[in-house]
Amino acid sequence: MNRLCTICARAGSKGVKDKNVREVLGRPLIAHTILQAKAANIFQQIVVSSDSDYILGIAGKWGADLLIKRPQELAADDVGKLPVIKHSLETVEKITKIKYELIVDLDVTSPLRELKDIRNVVEMMENKLPTNVVSAAPARRSPYFNLVEINEHCKVVLSKPMEKELLRRQDSPSCFDLNASVYAFSRETLLNNLPLINSGTLLYEMPSERSFDIDTELDLEIVKLLMKKKETMQNG
């Protein structure tokens, strides 16, 4: 089975300026994900898609196999990630003349994943044959217990109230936060424009300590601390 790894890195981040290329442990953030994809040693091609020549230049220096300049219509703030991954697949197939049955997307802003997470998701795809697999961590807040919203009457209500009031969070149904770490798709899922969550989606659970997605400067600092701790432990 031919496997393609996509890494999408748009310029112009609002929450963290230039976050895809910010230095983390002496490397641009995107480099950590490229090196993880290479170390997994399971992909025929590793492609980086960006609207930024600067980001693509850095990706090339750190070992990406193919660099795709994203068209402007796929670089706007209101464009989701699935069309970008689909564009990457279609472009790579045109370049390589190879059909890729499995596509794995690794988000630059979730570098705490381990190689086993990438390999385990691929194994789920190939053994269970779902439409796609999404990675997630146990939710920090439960919509059944302590996640609230304001209703049309300006009242505070539980997001998902149950018939019987819950007195303990542990009694609520299990919920998960998508962590944008390792997402995998069959070729047909992307080409048929299925939504991220559909009837054939499976979930790969990851622990919270590997599930930080960088959206703010605080997230970035937390990720730096966790990566530094991990590096220190590995080096003894």
C-alpha positions as CSV (number, residue, x, y, z in Angstrom):
1,M,0.0,0.0,0.0
2,N,1.4,3.4,-1.0
3,R,1.4,5.9,1.9
4,L,1.6,9.6,1.6
5,C,2.3,12.0,4.5
6,T,1.0,15.5,4.2
7,I,2.2,18.4,6.4
8,C,0.2,21.6,5.9
9,A,1.8,24.9,7.0
10,R,-0.1,28.1,6.1
11,A,1.5,31.5,6.7
12,G,-0.2,34.3,8.6
13,S,-1.1,32.6,11.9
14,K,-3.3,34.9,14.0
15,G,-2.8,33.4,17.5
16,V,0.9,32.8,17.4
17,K,2.9,34.9,14.8
18,D,4.9,32.8,12.4
19,K,4.2,29.7,14.6
20,N,5.1,27.1,11.9
21,V,8.7,28.3,11.9
22,R,9.2,29.5,15.5
23,E,12.3,28.0,17.1
24,V,11.6,25.1,19.4
25,L,14.7,23.4,20.9
26,G,16.9,24.9,18.3
27,R,14.8,23.9,15.3
28,P,11.9,25.5,13.4
29,L,8.6,24.0,14.7
30,I,7.9,22.5,11.3
31,A,11.2,20.6,11.4
32,H,10.1,18.5,14.3
33,T,7.1,17.1,12.3
34,I,9.1,16.5,9.2
35,L,11.8,14.6,11.1
36,Q,9.1,12.5,12.8
37,A,7.5,11.6,9.4
38,K,11.0,10.6,8.1
39,A,11.8,8.6,11.3
40,A,8.5,6.7,11.0
41,N,10.0,5.2,7.8
42,I,6.6,4.2,6.4
43,F,5.9,6.8,3.8
44,Q,6.7,6.8,0.1
45,Q,6.5,10.6,0.0
46,I,6.4,13.4,2.6
47,V,4.9,16.5,1.2
48,V,4.7,20.0,2.7
49,S,1.9,22.3,1.4
50,S,2.2,26.1,2.1
51,D,1.3,29.4,0.6
52,S,4.7,30.7,1.8
53,D,7.9,30.3,-0.2
54,Y,9.8,30.9,3.0
55,I,8.1,28.0,4.9
56,L,8.6,25.8,1.8
57,G,12.3,26.7,1.8
58,I,12.7,25.6,5.4
59,A,10.7,22.4,4.8
60,G,13.1,21.5,2.0
61,K,16.1,22.1,4.1
62,W,14.8,19.7,6.8
63,G,14.1,16.9,4.4
64,A,10.6,17.1,2.9
65,D,10.4,15.1,-0.3
66,L,8.0,17.4,-2.2
67,L,7.0,21.0,-1.7
68,I,3.7,22.3,-3.0
69,K,2.9,26.0,-3.3
70,R,-0.7,26.2,-2.2
71,P,-3.0,28.3,-4.4
72,Q,-4.4,31.4,-2.7
73,E,-8.0,30.1,-2.8
74,L,-6.8,27.4,-0.4
75,A,-4.9,29.8,1.9
76,A,-7.7,31.9,3.2
77,D,-8.7,32.0,6.9
78,D,-12.1,30.4,6.1
79,V,-10.7,27.4,4.2
80,G,-10.7,24.1,6.1
81,K,-7.8,21.6,6.1
82,L,-9.5,18.8,4.2
83,P,-9.5,20.6,0.8
84,V,-5.8,21.4,1.3
85,I,-5.0,17.7,2.0
86,K,-7.0,16.7,-1.0
87,H,-5.1,19.2,-3.2
88,S,-1.8,17.8,-1.9
89,L,-2.9,14.3,-2.8
90,E,-4.0,15.2,-6.3
91,T,-0.9,17.3,-6.9
92,V,1.5,14.6,-5.7
93,E,-0.2,11.9,-7.8
94,K,0.2,14.1,-10.9
95,I,3.9,14.6,-10.1
96,T,4.8,11.0,-9.1
97,K,2.3,9.1,-11.3
98,I,1.7,7.0,-8.2
99,K,-1.7,6.3,-6.6
100,Y,-1.7,6.7,-2.8
101,E,-4.2,4.6,-1.0
102,L,-3.4,6.0,2.5
103,I,-2.9,9.6,3.4
104,V,-1.6,10.6,6.9
105,D,-1.7,14.3,7.9
106,L,0.6,15.5,10.7
107,D,-0.1,18.9,12.1
108,V,2.9,21.1,12.6
109,T,1.4,22.6,15.8
110,S,1.1,19.2,17.5
111,P,4.8,18.1,17.8
112,L,4.4,16.0,21.0
113,R,3.3,12.9,19.2
114,E,5.5,9.9,19.2
115,L,6.5,7.6,16.4
116,K,4.3,4.9,17.8
117,D,1.3,7.2,17.4
118,I,1.9,7.6,13.7
119,R,2.5,3.9,13.2
120,N,-0.5,2.9,15.3
121,V,-2.9,5.1,13.3
122,V,-1.6,3.6,10.1
123,E,-2.1,0.1,11.5
124,M,-5.7,1.0,12.4
125,M,-6.3,2.2,8.9
126,E,-4.8,-0.9,7.2
127,N,-6.3,-3.5,9.6
128,K,-9.8,-2.1,10.2
129,L,-10.3,-0.3,6.9
130,P,-12.3,2.8,8.2
131,T,-12.9,5.9,6.1
132,N,-10.5,7.7,8.3
133,V,-8.9,7.9,11.8
134,V,-8.7,10.9,14.0
135,S,-6.5,11.3,17.1
136,A,-7.9,12.6,20.3
137,A,-7.3,12.9,24.1
138,P,-9.8,12.5,27.0
139,A,-11.7,15.8,27.2
140,R,-10.8,18.2,30.0
141,R,-14.4,19.4,30.2
142,S,-17.5,17.3,29.8
143,P,-20.5,18.8,27.9
144,Y,-22.7,16.6,30.1
145,F,-21.3,17.9,33.4
146,N,-19.2,21.1,33.4
147,L,-19.2,22.5,29.8
148,V,-21.9,25.3,29.6
149,E,-23.3,27.7,27.1
150,I,-25.6,30.7,27.0
151,N,-29.0,29.9,25.5
152,E,-31.4,32.1,23.5
153,H,-32.8,33.4,26.8
154,C,-29.3,34.5,28.0
155,K,-29.3,31.7,30.7
156,V,-26.4,29.4,31.5
157,V,-27.2,25.8,30.6
158,L,-25.3,22.6,30.2
159,S,-24.2,22.0,26.6
160,K,-25.7,18.5,26.7
161,P,-28.1,18.0,29.6
162,M,-29.2,14.5,30.6
163,E,-32.5,13.4,31.9
164,K,-30.9,12.5,35.3
165,E,-28.7,15.1,36.8
166,L,-25.1,14.0,37.1
167,L,-23.4,14.6,40.4
168,R,-19.9,13.4,39.4
169,R,-18.0,14.0,36.2
170,Q,-16.9,10.4,36.2
171,D,-20.5,9.3,35.6
172,S,-20.8,11.2,32.3
173,P,-20.3,9.6,29.0
174,S,-16.7,9.5,27.8
175,C,-15.8,12.5,25.6
176,F,-12.7,13.4,23.7
177,D,-10.9,16.5,22.4
178,L,-9.6,16.2,18.8
179,N,-5.9,17.0,19.1
180,A,-4.9,17.6,15.4
181,S,-1.9,15.3,15.9
182,V,-2.3,12.3,13.5
183,Y,-5.2,12.1,11.1
184,A,-5.4,9.4,8.4
185,F,-7.6,9.0,5.4
186,S,-8.3,6.6,2.7
187,R,-7.9,8.0,-0.8
188,E,-11.6,7.7,-1.5
189,T,-12.5,9.6,1.7
190,L,-10.6,12.6,0.4
191,L,-11.6,12.4,-3.2
192,N,-15.3,12.0,-2.2
193,N,-15.2,15.0,0.1
194,L,-16.5,13.2,3.1
195,P,-16.5,15.3,6.4
196,L,-13.9,14.7,9.0
197,I,-16.3,13.0,11.3
198,N,-18.5,10.5,9.3
199,S,-20.1,7.1,9.8
200,G,-16.8,5.3,9.1
201,T,-14.5,7.4,11.3
202,L,-12.4,5.7,14.1
203,L,-10.8,7.3,17.0
204,Y,-7.2,6.8,18.2
205,E,-6.7,7.8,21.8
206,M,-3.6,9.7,22.9
207,P,-2.7,10.8,26.4
208,S,-3.2,14.5,27.4
209,E,0.6,15.0,27.7
210,R,1.1,14.3,24.0
211,S,-2.0,16.3,22.9
212,F,-1.1,20.0,23.1
213,D,-2.0,21.8,20.0
214,I,-0.3,25.2,19.7
215,D,-2.9,28.0,19.3
216,T,-1.6,30.6,21.7
217,E,1.8,31.8,23.0
218,L,1.0,30.0,26.3
219,D,0.5,26.7,24.4
220,L,3.9,27.3,22.7
221,E,5.6,27.7,26.0
222,I,4.0,24.6,27.5
223,V,5.0,22.6,24.4
224,K,8.6,23.9,24.7
225,L,8.7,22.8,28.4
226,L,7.3,19.3,27.7
227,M,9.7,18.8,24.7
228,K,12.6,19.9,26.8
229,K,11.6,17.6,29.6
230,K,11.3,14.7,27.2
231,E,14.7,15.5,25.6
232,T,16.3,15.6,29.1
233,M,14.8,12.2,30.0
234,Q,16.0,10.6,26.8
235,N,19.5,11.9,27.3
236,G,19.6,10.7,30.8
